[in-house]
Amino acid sequence: MKMMKKAATLALSAAMIFSLVACGGGAEKTTTESAEPTESTQEGGAMSFEGKTLKVAGLDGGYGTEGWKAVIAAFESKTGAKVESTFEKNIADVLRPQIQAGNSPDVIYMSIGGEGGLTETMIKENMVLDITDVLDKKVPGEEVTVKEKIIPGFLDTYNTNPYGDGKTYLAPLFYTPCGLFYSKSMIPSKDTLPATFAEFTELGKAAQADGVALFTYPTTGYFDSFIPALINEVGGPELFNKLMNYDVEAWKSDEAKAVLQTVADLAPYLHPDTVSNTNIKDGFKNNQQSVIDGTSMFIPNGFWLPDEMKETTPEGFEWGFMPLPAYKEGGDRYSFTFFEQAYVPASSAEPELAKEFVAFLYSDEAVKAFYENGGAVQPVAGVEEMISDPGQKEIYSIYASGAKAAMGGFVAAPPVEGADIKAALYDTINSVMTGDKTVDDWHKEVVSTVEKISAELNK
């Protein structure tokens, strides 16, 4: 496609993928100057990029920029390259005119779903470089490849392979596991946790006898991690990819309806105040507090929950964390994770240096720097070993403990009047839980929405 058309398209907002959440907060814009090569870095031929300049740009988000500063300094020292970095809260607005003018950075840290839709536009216009070869590169300074370090599953998603062609275009970064939280005072031993949804509802019946609800949720929006994980349990990644690609026949299938039915089956065991709390300001915290108070047993949430509720959590309270129960006996159990991405623009002036930098992001040195300077956790096998907080360590150990990672979301789609997949799939849950809508109603609404979006995509 002609560069003029690409530049024009960049001026437009791309459709947002709602499955990822961009982080806010952070530090101011930073520019990292080159570090003087030391004698140690010159030994062993480690200076193959000496004299070259790499431009890195990214979101000044919730993890701040100190981790990036530390990683960039280490990369400069190791390679002899100079890195010019820019991090802004409105990075999409900053980069768009630069890219239009043909002055693209070499590496961009900005996730799918980020404000401004720049990454979606870059993907749509084929302006993202294929970095599949990075996976076979040895991590700089180590004897393992990038692919060997990344946790399985993180490379098998539309958020890293947006074209479905078996190639990797976006590198997975900082991840945040989601699952079911519970109070360890109510279930002190992991051996007694329900392993299947059948066991889960049986526990709900027993809890009812004690006046305790099995389940609650902060708001219906939190099912954006619950349902994707459940889809993988019911039909595996194949079903998940079809559903996320607005495959109408897949959404009409018994498997897709079984996912909705499994959620609806929790209605008899839902805390009675759940739905009303979702409709008031900060009511989500009331639902979360019900687990702390012992009136609810399980709640779907992300790693941020303990910190979010620390002010009302009594001393001695311990959060437990587990993946979804298996859909059936012996089935796989999944924990959904949100994660961020970085990529190399196709117009990068230094593509090989950019690939080297991406590979370095998975080094032990970089992983440690990101975690110690902002708390960002890379999707690297064994990363939980560097986490000292017991609760956080338990959360980030979920994949090492046998759960499979579910991730990704709906492919980018143009807005279609009267067809909001988020509203149809998630917001309807309140009505299902109160009995105002049946599973059949819910299923028909989702299918109708998918049909409209699919028709627009196929024009």
Order of alpha helices (4+ residues) and beta strands (2+ residues): alpha-alpha-beta-alpha-beta-alpha-beta-alpha-alpha-beta-alpha-beta-alpha-alpha-alpha-alpha-alpha-beta-alpha-beta-beta-alpha-alpha-alpha-beta-alpha-alpha
